[in-house]
Amino acid sequence: MAKTTFETLKDLTPQELGAKGRELRQELFHLRIQQATARLEKSHRMRQIRKEIAHCETRLSQLRLAHKAKNV
């Protein structure tokens, strides 16, 4: 899976961001399983995925705040 930049996340809807976050969390889970069984080859990928999850969560938070401000 290619690395996701924050700029590409700006075009996604909240539903797409949620789905991407779930997908990334699933991948992180599988990497942790590989790490526990000593089969992990790309340990740097775990850090990348955590950062990508944070980007998704940040963008979701921004969208929620914008929506909340618009409705007030």
mmCIF file of the N, C-alpha and C atoms, coordinates in Angstrom:
data_MODEL
# 
_entry.id   MODEL 
# 
loop_
_atom_site.group_PDB 
_atom_site.id 
_atom_site.type_symbol 
_atom_site.label_atom_id 
_atom_site.label_alt_id 
_atom_site.label_comp_id 
_atom_site.label_asym_id 
_atom_site.label_entity_id 
_atom_site.label_seq_id 
_atom_site.pdbx_PDB_ins_code 
_atom_site.Cartn_x 
_atom_site.Cartn_y 
_atom_site.Cartn_z 
_atom_site.occupancy 
_atom_site.B_iso_or_equiv 
_atom_site.pdbx_formal_charge 
_atom_site.auth_seq_id 
_atom_site.auth_comp_id 
_atom_site.auth_asym_id 
_atom_site.auth_atom_id 
_atom_site.pdbx_PDB_model_num 
ATOM 1   N N  . MET A 1 1  ? 0.845   -1.174  0.000  1.00 0.00 ? 1  MET A N  1 
ATOM 2   C CA . MET A 1 1  ? 0.000   0.000   0.000  1.00 0.00 ? 1  MET A CA 1 
ATOM 3   C C  . MET A 1 1  ? 0.890   1.236   0.000  1.00 0.00 ? 1  MET A C  1 
ATOM 4   N N  . ALA A 1 2  ? 0.519   2.189   -0.816 1.00 0.00 ? 2  ALA A N  1 
ATOM 5   C CA . ALA A 1 2  ? 1.300   3.413   -0.934 1.00 0.00 ? 2  ALA A CA 1 
ATOM 6   C C  . ALA A 1 2  ? 1.074   4.313   0.272  1.00 0.00 ? 2  ALA A C  1 
ATOM 7   N N  . LYS A 1 3  ? 2.085   5.089   0.565  1.00 0.00 ? 3  LYS A N  1 
ATOM 8   C CA . LYS A 1 3  ? 1.999   6.027   1.672  1.00 0.00 ? 3  LYS A CA 1 
ATOM 9   C C  . LYS A 1 3  ? 0.984   7.120   1.346  1.00 0.00 ? 3  LYS A C  1 
ATOM 10  N N  . THR A 1 4  ? 0.133   7.436   2.295  1.00 0.00 ? 4  THR A N  1 
ATOM 11  C CA . THR A 1 4  ? -0.889  8.447   2.113  1.00 0.00 ? 4  THR A CA 1 
ATOM 12  C C  . THR A 1 4  ? -0.389  9.779   2.626  1.00 0.00 ? 4  THR A C  1 
ATOM 13  N N  . THR A 1 5  ? -0.579  10.819  1.830  1.00 0.00 ? 5  THR A N  1 
ATOM 14  C CA . THR A 1 5  ? -0.201  12.146  2.286  1.00 0.00 ? 5  THR A CA 1 
ATOM 15  C C  . THR A 1 5  ? -1.443  12.854  2.801  1.00 0.00 ? 5  THR A C  1 
ATOM 16  N N  . PHE A 1 6  ? -1.229  13.833  3.630  1.00 0.00 ? 6  PHE A N  1 
ATOM 17  C CA . PHE A 1 6  ? -2.346  14.571  4.205  1.00 0.00 ? 6  PHE A CA 1 
ATOM 18  C C  . PHE A 1 6  ? -3.120  15.307  3.121  1.00 0.00 ? 6  PHE A C  1 
ATOM 19  N N  . GLU A 1 7  ? -2.425  15.740  2.079  1.00 0.00 ? 7  GLU A N  1 
ATOM 20  C CA . GLU A 1 7  ? -3.083  16.452  0.978  1.00 0.00 ? 7  GLU A CA 1 
ATOM 21  C C  . GLU A 1 7  ? -4.117  15.576  0.282  1.00 0.00 ? 7  GLU A C  1 
ATOM 22  N N  . THR A 1 8  ? -3.834  14.288  0.123  1.00 0.00 ? 8  THR A N  1 
ATOM 23  C CA . THR A 1 8  ? -4.791  13.404  -0.544 1.00 0.00 ? 8  THR A CA 1 
ATOM 24  C C  . THR A 1 8  ? -6.006  13.145  0.334  1.00 0.00 ? 8  THR A C  1 
ATOM 25  N N  . LEU A 1 9  ? -5.857  13.275  1.647  1.00 0.00 ? 9  LEU A N  1 
ATOM 26  C CA . LEU A 1 9  ? -6.976  13.046  2.555  1.00 0.00 ? 9  LEU A CA 1 
ATOM 27  C C  . LEU A 1 9  ? -7.984  14.188  2.536  1.00 0.00 ? 9  LEU A C  1 
ATOM 28  N N  . LYS A 1 10 ? -7.549  15.360  2.087  1.00 0.00 ? 10 LYS A N  1 
ATOM 29  C CA . LYS A 1 10 ? -8.444  16.515  2.074  1.00 0.00 ? 10 LYS A CA 1 
ATOM 30  C C  . LYS A 1 10 ? -9.616  16.333  1.119  1.00 0.00 ? 10 LYS A C  1 
ATOM 31  N N  . ASP A 1 11 ? -9.461  15.470  0.125  1.00 0.00 ? 11 ASP A N  1 
ATOM 32  C CA . ASP A 1 11 ? -10.508 15.251  -0.868 1.00 0.00 ? 11 ASP A CA 1 
ATOM 33  C C  . ASP A 1 11 ? -11.501 14.170  -0.453 1.00 0.00 ? 11 ASP A C  1 
ATOM 34  N N  . LEU A 1 12 ? -11.229 13.454  0.624  1.00 0.00 ? 12 LEU A N  1 
ATOM 35  C CA . LEU A 1 12 ? -12.082 12.339  1.033  1.00 0.00 ? 12 LEU A CA 1 
ATOM 36  C C  . LEU A 1 12 ? -13.243 12.797  1.905  1.00 0.00 ? 12 LEU A C  1 
ATOM 37  N N  . THR A 1 13 ? -14.340 12.059  1.822  1.00 0.00 ? 13 THR A N  1 
ATOM 38  C CA . THR A 1 13 ? -15.505 12.326  2.663  1.00 0.00 ? 13 THR A CA 1 
ATOM 39  C C  . THR A 1 13 ? -15.273 11.694  4.031  1.00 0.00 ? 13 THR A C  1 
ATOM 40  N N  . PRO A 1 14 ? -16.075 12.084  5.035  1.00 0.00 ? 14 PRO A N  1 
ATOM 41  C CA . PRO A 1 14 ? -15.916 11.465  6.355  1.00 0.00 ? 14 PRO A CA 1 
ATOM 42  C C  . PRO A 1 14 ? -16.102 9.943   6.327  1.00 0.00 ? 14 PRO A C  1 
ATOM 43  N N  . GLN A 1 15 ? -17.000 9.447   5.489  1.00 0.00 ? 15 GLN A N  1 
ATOM 44  C CA . GLN A 1 15 ? -17.201 7.995   5.394  1.00 0.00 ? 15 GLN A CA 1 
ATOM 45  C C  . GLN A 1 15 ? -15.965 7.314   4.811  1.00 0.00 ? 15 GLN A C  1 
ATOM 46  N N  . GLU A 1 16 ? -15.368 7.936   3.799  1.00 0.00 ? 16 GLU A N  1 
ATOM 47  C CA . GLU A 1 16 ? -14.165 7.374   3.198  1.00 0.00 ? 16 GLU A CA 1 
ATOM 48  C C  . GLU A 1 16 ? -12.991 7.420   4.174  1.00 0.00 ? 16 GLU A C  1 
ATOM 49  N N  . LEU A 1 17 ? -12.910 8.499   4.943  1.00 0.00 ? 17 LEU A N  1 
ATOM 50  C CA . LEU A 1 17 ? -11.846 8.608   5.948  1.00 0.00 ? 17 LEU A CA 1 
ATOM 51  C C  . LEU A 1 17 ? -11.998 7.532   7.018  1.00 0.00 ? 17 LEU A C  1 
ATOM 52  N N  . GLY A 1 18 ? -13.241 7.286   7.438  1.00 0.00 ? 18 GLY A N  1 
ATOM 53  C CA . GLY A 1 18 ? -13.490 6.241   8.430  1.00 0.00 ? 18 GLY A CA 1 
ATOM 54  C C  . GLY A 1 18 ? -13.097 4.876   7.903  1.00 0.00 ? 18 GLY A C  1 
ATOM 55  N N  . ALA A 1 19 ? -13.442 4.614   6.657  1.00 0.00 ? 19 ALA A N  1 
ATOM 56  C CA . ALA A 1 19 ? -13.100 3.328   6.046  1.00 0.00 ? 19 ALA A CA 1 
ATOM 57  C C  . ALA A 1 19 ? -11.589 3.177   5.913  1.00 0.00 ? 19 ALA A C  1 
ATOM 58  N N  . LYS A 1 20 ? -10.918 4.254   5.533  1.00 0.00 ? 20 LYS A N  1 
ATOM 59  C CA . LYS A 1 20 ? -9.460  4.212   5.400  1.00 0.00 ? 20 LYS A CA 1 
ATOM 60  C C  . LYS A 1 20 ? -8.808  3.977   6.761  1.00 0.00 ? 20 LYS A C  1 
ATOM 61  N N  . GLY A 1 21 ? -9.337  4.629   7.798  1.00 0.00 ? 21 GLY A N  1 
ATOM 62  C CA . GLY A 1 21 ? -8.819  4.422   9.144  1.00 0.00 ? 21 GLY A CA 1 
ATOM 63  C C  . GLY A 1 21 ? -8.969  2.977   9.598  1.00 0.00 ? 21 GLY A C  1 
ATOM 64  N N  . ARG A 1 22 ? -10.139 2.396   9.314  1.00 0.00 ? 22 ARG A N  1 
ATOM 65  C CA . ARG A 1 22 ? -10.354 0.987   9.675  1.00 0.00 ? 22 ARG A CA 1 
ATOM 66  C C  . ARG A 1 22 ? -9.396  0.074   8.921  1.00 0.00 ? 22 ARG A C  1 
ATOM 67  N N  . GLU A 1 23 ? -9.183  0.364   7.649  1.00 0.00 ? 23 GLU A N  1 
ATOM 68  C CA . GLU A 1 23 ? -8.273  -0.424  6.827  1.00 0.00 ? 23 GLU A CA 1 
ATOM 69  C C  . GLU A 1 23 ? -6.843  -0.342  7.367  1.00 0.00 ? 23 GLU A C  1 
ATOM 70  N N  . LEU A 1 24 ? -6.423  0.861   7.745  1.00 0.00 ? 24 LEU A N  1 
ATOM 71  C CA . LEU A 1 24 ? -5.081  1.039   8.285  1.00 0.00 ? 24 LEU A CA 1 
ATOM 72  C C  . LEU A 1 24 ? -4.924  0.345   9.636  1.00 0.00 ? 24 LEU A C  1 
ATOM 73  N N  . ARG A 1 25 ? -5.946  0.420   10.467 1.00 0.00 ? 25 ARG A N  1 
ATOM 74  C CA . ARG A 1 25 ? -5.888  -0.264  11.764 1.00 0.00 ? 25 ARG A CA 1 
ATOM 75  C C  . ARG A 1 25 ? -5.798  -1.777  11.584 1.00 0.00 ? 25 ARG A C  1 
ATOM 76  N N  . GLN A 1 26 ? -6.492  -2.301  10.575 1.00 0.00 ? 26 GLN A N  1 
ATOM 77  C CA . GLN A 1 26 ? -6.428  -3.732  10.277 1.00 0.00 ? 26 GLN A CA 1 
ATOM 78  C C  . GLN A 1 26 ? -5.015  -4.115  9.837  1.00 0.00 ? 26 GLN A C  1 
ATOM 79  N N  . GLU A 1 27 ? -4.418  -3.295  8.985  1.00 0.00 ? 27 GLU A N  1 
ATOM 80  C CA . GLU A 1 27 ? -3.050  -3.563  8.537  1.00 0.00 ? 27 GLU A CA 1 
ATOM 81  C C  . GLU A 1 27 ? -2.067  -3.501  9.708  1.00 0.00 ? 27 GLU A C  1 
ATOM 82  N N  . LEU A 1 28 ? -2.255  -2.517  10.596 1.00 0.00 ? 28 LEU A N  1 
ATOM 83  C CA . LEU A 1 28 ? -1.392  -2.406  11.774 1.00 0.00 ? 28 LEU A CA 1 
ATOM 84  C C  . LEU A 1 28 ? -1.534  -3.638  12.667 1.00 0.00 ? 28 LEU A C  1 
ATOM 85  N N  . PHE A 1 29 ? -2.758  -4.126  12.815 1.00 0.00 ? 29 PHE A N  1 
ATOM 86  C CA . PHE A 1 29 ? -2.996  -5.335  13.600 1.00 0.00 ? 29 PHE A CA 1 
ATOM 87  C C  . PHE A 1 29 ? -2.212  -6.508  13.028 1.00 0.00 ? 29 PHE A C  1 
ATOM 88  N N  . HIS A 1 30 ? -2.270  -6.677  11.702 1.00 0.00 ? 30 HIS A N  1 
ATOM 89  C CA . HIS A 1 30 ? -1.556  -7.787  11.068 1.00 0.00 ? 30 HIS A CA 1 
ATOM 90  C C  . HIS A 1 30 ? -0.040  -7.644  11.224 1.00 0.00 ? 30 HIS A C  1 
ATOM 91  N N  . LEU A 1 31 ? 0.443   -6.413  11.170 1.00 0.00 ? 31 LEU A N  1 
ATOM 92  C CA . LEU A 1 31 ? 1.878   -6.205  11.372 1.00 0.00 ? 31 LEU A CA 1 
ATOM 93  C C  . LEU A 1 31 ? 2.285   -6.534  12.809 1.00 0.00 ? 31 LEU A C  1 
ATOM 94  N N  . ARG A 1 32 ? 1.426   -6.210  13.759 1.00 0.00 ? 32 ARG A N  1 
ATOM 95  C CA . ARG A 1 32 ? 1.730   -6.548  15.152 1.00 0.00 ? 32 ARG A CA 1 
ATOM 96  C C  . ARG A 1 32 ? 1.755   -8.054  15.363 1.00 0.00 ? 32 ARG A C  1 
ATOM 97  N N  . ILE A 1 33 ? 0.859   -8.753  14.681 1.00 0.00 ? 33 ILE A N  1 
ATOM 98  C CA . ILE A 1 33 ? 0.869   -10.222 14.754 1.00 0.00 ? 33 ILE A CA 1 
ATOM 99  C C  . ILE A 1 33 ? 2.183   -10.751 14.185 1.00 0.00 ? 33 ILE A C  1 
ATOM 100 N N  . GLN A 1 34 ? 2.599   -10.212 13.046 1.00 0.00 ? 34 GLN A N  1 
ATOM 101 C CA . GLN A 1 34 ? 3.871   -10.630 12.439 1.00 0.00 ? 34 GLN A CA 1 
ATOM 102 C C  . GLN A 1 34 ? 5.044   -10.332 13.361 1.00 0.00 ? 34 GLN A C  1 
ATOM 103 N N  . GLN A 1 35 ? 4.990   -9.187  14.038 1.00 0.00 ? 35 GLN A N  1 
ATOM 104 C CA . GLN A 1 35 ? 6.068   -8.823  14.958 1.00 0.00 ? 35 GLN A CA 1 
ATOM 105 C C  . GLN A 1 35 ? 6.123   -9.803  16.134 1.00 0.00 ? 35 GLN A C  1 
ATOM 106 N N  . ALA A 1 36 ? 4.967   -10.190 16.634 1.00 0.00 ? 36 ALA A N  1 
ATOM 107 C CA . ALA A 1 36 ? 4.917   -11.102 17.776 1.00 0.00 ? 36 ALA A CA 1 
ATOM 108 C C  . ALA A 1 36 ? 5.426   -12.489 17.409 1.00 0.00 ? 36 ALA A C  1 
ATOM 109 N N  . THR A 1 37 ? 5.247   -12.881 16.150 1.00 0.00 ? 37 THR A N  1 
ATOM 110 C CA . THR A 1 37 ? 5.709   -14.200 15.720 1.00 0.00 ? 37 THR A CA 1 
ATOM 111 C C  . THR A 1 37 ? 7.068   -14.132 15.027 1.00 0.00 ? 37 THR A C  1 
ATOM 112 N N  . ALA A 1 38 ? 7.733   -12.987 15.136 1.00 0.00 ? 38 ALA A N  1 
ATOM 113 C CA . ALA A 1 38 ? 9.082   -12.770 14.585 1.00 0.00 ? 38 ALA A CA 1 
ATOM 114 C C  . ALA A 1 38 ? 9.132   -12.965 13.072 1.00 0.00 ? 38 ALA A C  1 
ATOM 115 N N  . ARG A 1 39 ? 8.076   -12.576 12.360 1.00 0.00 ? 39 ARG A N  1 
ATOM 116 C CA . ARG A 1 39 ? 8.055   -12.671 10.904 1.00 0.00 ? 39 ARG A CA 1 
ATOM 117 C C  . ARG A 1 39 ? 7.958   -11.294 10.252 1.00 0.00 ? 39 ARG A C  1 
ATOM 118 N N  . LEU A 1 40 ? 8.120   -10.231 11.020 1.00 0.00 ? 40 LEU A N  1 
ATOM 119 C CA . LEU A 1 40 ? 7.991   -8.886  10.493 1.00 0.00 ? 40 LEU A CA 1 
ATOM 120 C C  . LEU A 1 40 ? 9.266   -8.484  9.762  1.00 0.00 ? 40 LEU A C  1 
ATOM 121 N N  . GLU A 1 41 ? 9.129   -8.129  8.476  1.00 0.00 ? 41 GLU A N  1 
ATOM 122 C CA . GLU A 1 41 ? 10.281  -7.746  7.678  1.00 0.00 ? 41 GLU A CA 1 
ATOM 123 C C  . GLU A 1 41 ? 10.440  -6.235  7.587  1.00 0.00 ? 41 GLU A C  1 
ATOM 124 N N  . LYS A 1 42 ? 9.327   -5.503  7.520  1.00 0.00 ? 42 LYS A N  1 
ATOM 125 C CA . LYS A 1 42 ? 9.384   -4.053  7.339  1.00 0.00 ? 42 LYS A CA 1 
ATOM 126 C C  . LYS A 1 42 ? 8.876   -3.365  8.607  1.00 0.00 ? 42 LYS A C  1 
ATOM 127 N N  . SER A 1 43 ? 9.731   -3.295  9.593  1.00 0.00 ? 43 SER A N  1 
ATOM 128 C CA . SER A 1 43 ? 9.306   -2.721  10.869 1.00 0.00 ? 43 SER A CA 1 
ATOM 129 C C  . SER A 1 43 ? 8.987   -1.238  10.754 1.00 0.00 ? 43 SER A C  1 
ATOM 130 N N  . HIS A 1 44 ? 9.589   -0.538  9.795  1.00 0.00 ? 44 HIS A N  1 
ATOM 131 C CA . HIS A 1 44 ? 9.307   0.885   9.607  1.00 0.00 ? 44 HIS A CA 1 
ATOM 132 C C  . HIS A 1 44 ? 7.871   1.132   9.171  1.00 0.00 ? 44 HIS A C  1 
ATOM 133 N N  . ARG A 1 45 ? 7.233   0.129   8.596  1.00 0.00 ? 45 ARG A N  1 
ATOM 134 C CA . ARG A 1 45 ? 5.858   0.279   8.108  1.00 0.00 ? 45 ARG A CA 1 
ATOM 135 C C  . ARG A 1 45 ? 4.887   0.532   9.264  1.00 0.00 ? 45 ARG A C  1 
ATOM 136 N N  . MET A 1 46 ? 5.180   0.000   10.437 1.00 0.00 ? 46 MET A N  1 
ATOM 137 C CA . MET A 1 46 ? 4.301   0.214   11.595 1.00 0.00 ? 46 MET A CA 1 
ATOM 138 C C  . MET A 1 46 ? 4.240   1.701   11.940 1.00 0.00 ? 46 MET A C  1 
ATOM 139 N N  . ARG A 1 47 ? 5.379   2.363   11.936 1.00 0.00 ? 47 ARG A N  1 
ATOM 140 C CA . ARG A 1 47 ? 5.417   3.799   12.236 1.00 0.00 ? 47 ARG A CA 1 
ATOM 141 C C  . ARG A 1 47 ? 4.665   4.586   11.167 1.00 0.00 ? 47 ARG A C  1 
ATOM 142 N N  . GLN A 1 48 ? 4.837   4.220   9.911  1.00 0.00 ? 48 GLN A N  1 
ATOM 143 C CA . GLN A 1 48 ? 4.139   4.900   8.821  1.00 0.00 ? 48 GLN A CA 1 
ATOM 144 C C  . GLN A 1 48 ? 2.621   4.770   8.974  1.00 0.00 ? 48 GLN A C  1 
ATOM 145 N N  . ILE A 1 49 ? 2.177   3.587   9.300  1.00 0.00 ? 49 ILE A N  1 
ATOM 146 C CA . ILE A 1 49 ? 0.738   3.355   9.429  1.00 0.00 ? 49 ILE A CA 1 
ATOM 147 C C  . ILE A 1 49 ? 0.179   4.147   10.604 1.00 0.00 ? 49 ILE A C  1 
ATOM 148 N N  . ARG A 1 50 ? 0.895   4.181   11.721 1.00 0.00 ? 50 ARG A N  1 
ATOM 149 C CA . ARG A 1 50 ? 0.418   4.972   12.860 1.00 0.00 ? 50 ARG A CA 1 
ATOM 150 C C  . ARG A 1 50 ? 0.277   6.442   12.478 1.00 0.00 ? 50 ARG A C  1 
ATOM 151 N N  . LYS A 1 51 ? 1.225   6.959   11.712 1.00 0.00 ? 51 LYS A N  1 
ATOM 152 C CA . LYS A 1 51 ? 1.154   8.349   11.265 1.00 0.00 ? 51 LYS A CA 1 
ATOM 153 C C  . LYS A 1 51 ? -0.029  8.558   10.315 1.00 0.00 ? 51 LYS A C  1 
ATOM 154 N N  . GLU A 1 52 ? -0.258  7.605   9.422  1.00 0.00 ? 52 GLU A N  1 
ATOM 155 C CA . GLU A 1 52 ? -1.375  7.716   8.487  1.00 0.00 ? 52 GLU A CA 1 
ATOM 156 C C  . GLU A 1 52 ? -2.708  7.684   9.234  1.00 0.00 ? 52 GLU A C  1 
ATOM 157 N N  . ILE A 1 53 ? -2.810  6.854   10.271 1.00 0.00 ? 53 ILE A N  1 
ATOM 158 C CA . ILE A 1 53 ? -4.020  6.813   11.090 1.00 0.00 ? 53 ILE A CA 1 
ATOM 159 C C  . ILE A 1 53 ? -4.228  8.166   11.755 1.00 0.00 ? 53 ILE A C  1 
ATOM 160 N N  . ALA A 1 54 ? -3.148  8.755   12.260 1.00 0.00 ? 54 ALA A N  1 
ATOM 161 C CA . ALA A 1 54 ? -3.246  10.061  12.901 1.00 0.00 ? 54 ALA A CA 1 
ATOM 162 C C  . ALA A 1 54 ? -3.699  11.124  11.902 1.00 0.00 ? 54 ALA A C  1 
ATOM 163 N N  . HIS A 1 55 ? -3.213  11.041  10.680 1.00 0.00 ? 55 HIS A N  1 
ATOM 164 C CA . HIS A 1 55 ? -3.641  11.989  9.651  1.00 0.00 ? 55 HIS A CA 1 
ATOM 165 C C  . HIS A 1 55 ? -5.143  11.857  9.388  1.00 0.00 ? 55 HIS A C  1 
ATOM 166 N N  . CYS A 1 56 ? -5.618  10.623  9.291  1.00 0.00 ? 56 CYS A N  1 
ATOM 167 C CA . CYS A 1 56 ? -7.054  10.389  9.064  1.00 0.00 ? 56 CYS A CA 1 
ATOM 168 C C  . CYS A 1 56 ? -7.873  10.949  10.221 1.00 0.00 ? 56 CYS A C  1 
ATOM 169 N N  . GLU A 1 57 ? -7.446  10.673  11.433 1.00 0.00 ? 57 GLU A N  1 
ATOM 170 C CA . GLU A 1 57 ? -8.177  11.151  12.604 1.00 0.00 ? 57 GLU A CA 1 
ATOM 171 C C  . GLU A 1 57 ? -8.160  12.679  12.684 1.00 0.00 ? 57 GLU A C  1 
ATOM 172 N N  . THR A 1 58 ? -7.037  13.289  12.338 1.00 0.00 ? 58 THR A N  1 
ATOM 173 C CA . THR A 1 58 ? -6.936  14.752  12.341 1.00 0.00 ? 58 THR A CA 1 
ATOM 174 C C  . THR A 1 58 ? -7.895  15.354  11.334 1.00 0.00 ? 58 THR A C  1 
ATOM 175 N N  . ARG A 1 59 ? -7.923  14.788  10.134 1.00 0.00 ? 59 ARG A N  1 
ATOM 176 C CA . ARG A 1 59 ? -8.826  15.309  9.090  1.00 0.00 ? 59 ARG A CA 1 
ATOM 177 C C  . ARG A 1 59 ? -10.285 15.125  9.499  1.00 0.00 ? 59 ARG A C  1 
ATOM 178 N N  . LEU A 1 60 ? -10.616 13.984  10.087 1.00 0.00 ? 60 LEU A N  1 
ATOM 179 C CA . LEU A 1 60 ? -11.983 13.761  10.567 1.00 0.00 ? 60 LEU A CA 1 
ATOM 180 C C  . LEU A 1 60 ? -12.360 14.794  11.622 1.00 0.00 ? 60 LEU A C  1 
ATOM 181 N N  . SER A 1 61 ? -11.441 15.084  12.503 1.00 0.00 ? 61 SER A N  1 
ATOM 182 C CA . SER A 1 61 ? -11.680 16.079  13.543 1.00 0.00 ? 61 SER A CA 1 
ATOM 183 C C  . SER A 1 61 ? -11.901 17.456  12.935 1.00 0.00 ? 61 SER A C  1 
ATOM 184 N N  . GLN A 1 62 ? -11.106 17.798  11.941 1.00 0.00 ? 62 GLN A N  1 
ATOM 185 C CA . GLN A 1 62 ? -11.269 19.080  11.259 1.00 0.00 ? 62 GLN A CA 1 
ATOM 186 C C  . GLN A 1 62 ? -12.643 19.188  10.607 1.00 0.00 ? 62 GLN A C  1 
ATOM 187 N N  . LEU A 1 63 ? -13.071 18.098  9.967  1.00 0.00 ? 63 LEU A N  1 
ATOM 188 C CA . LEU A 1 63 ? -14.379 18.104  9.314  1.00 0.00 ? 63 LEU A CA 1 
ATOM 189 C C  . LEU A 1 63 ? -15.510 18.232  10.333 1.00 0.00 ? 63 LEU A C  1 
ATOM 190 N N  . ARG A 1 64 ? -15.371 17.543  11.464 1.00 0.00 ? 64 ARG A N  1 
ATOM 191 C CA . ARG A 1 64 ? -16.394 17.639  12.515 1.00 0.00 ? 64 ARG A CA 1 
ATOM 192 C C  . ARG A 1 64 ? -16.486 19.060  13.056 1.00 0.00 ? 64 ARG A C  1 
ATOM 193 N N  . LEU A 1 65 ? -15.348 19.683  13.315 1.00 0.00 ? 65 LEU A N  1 
ATOM 194 C CA . LEU A 1 65 ? -15.341 21.053  13.824 1.00 0.00 ? 65 LEU A CA 1 
ATOM 195 C C  . LEU A 1 65 ? -15.938 22.031  12.813 1.00 0.00 ? 65 LEU A C  1 
ATOM 196 N N  . ALA A 1 66 ? -15.628 21.839  11.542 1.00 0.00 ? 66 ALA A N  1 
ATOM 197 C CA . ALA A 1 66 ? -16.171 22.716  10.503 1.00 0.00 ? 66 ALA A CA 1 
ATOM 198 C C  . ALA A 1 66 ? -17.682 22.546  10.396 1.00 0.00 ? 66 ALA A C  1 
ATOM 199 N N  . HIS A 1 67 ? -18.132 21.323  10.499 1.00 0.00 ? 67 HIS A N  1 
ATOM 200 C CA . HIS A 1 67 ? -19.568 21.036  10.425 1.00 0.00 ? 67 HIS A CA 1 
ATOM 201 C C  . HIS A 1 67 ? -20.278 21.622  11.637 1.00 0.00 ? 67 HIS A C  1 
ATOM 202 N N  . LYS A 1 68 ? -19.659 21.480  12.795 1.00 0.00 ? 68 LYS A N  1 
ATOM 203 C CA . LYS A 1 68 ? -20.241 22.001  14.032 1.00 0.00 ? 68 LYS A CA 1 
ATOM 204 C C  . LYS A 1 68 ? -20.314 23.537  13.985 1.00 0.00 ? 68 LYS A C  1 
ATOM 205 N N  . ALA A 1 69 ? -19.262 24.177  13.487 1.00 0.00 ? 69 ALA A N  1 
ATOM 206 C CA . ALA A 1 69 ? -19.234 25.637  13.395 1.00 0.00 ? 69 ALA A CA 1 
ATOM 207 C C  . ALA A 1 69 ? -20.256 26.144  12.390 1.00 0.00 ? 69 ALA A C  1 
ATOM 208 N N  . LYS A 1 70 ? -20.486 25.373  11.338 1.00 0.00 ? 70 LYS A N  1 
ATOM 209 C CA . LYS A 1 70 ? -21.442 25.773  10.318 1.00 0.00 ? 70 LYS A CA 1 
ATOM 210 C C  . LYS A 1 70 ? -22.879 25.696  10.845 1.00 0.00 ? 70 LYS A C  1 
ATOM 211 N N  . ASN A 1 71 ? -23.143 24.743  11.728 1.00 0.00 ? 71 ASN A N  1 
ATOM 212 C CA . ASN A 1 71 ? -24.493 24.536  12.248 1.00 0.00 ? 71 ASN A CA 1 
ATOM 213 C C  . ASN A 1 71 ? -24.808 25.421  13.446 1.00 0.00 ? 71 ASN A C  1 
ATOM 214 N N  . VAL A 1 72 ? -23.835 26.105  13.975 1.00 0.00 ? 72 VAL A N  1 
ATOM 215 C CA . VAL A 1 72 ? -24.077 26.951  15.149 1.00 0.00 ? 72 VAL A CA 1 
ATOM 216 C C  . VAL A 1 72 ? -24.551 28.309  14.768 1.00 0.00 ? 72 VAL A C  1 
# 
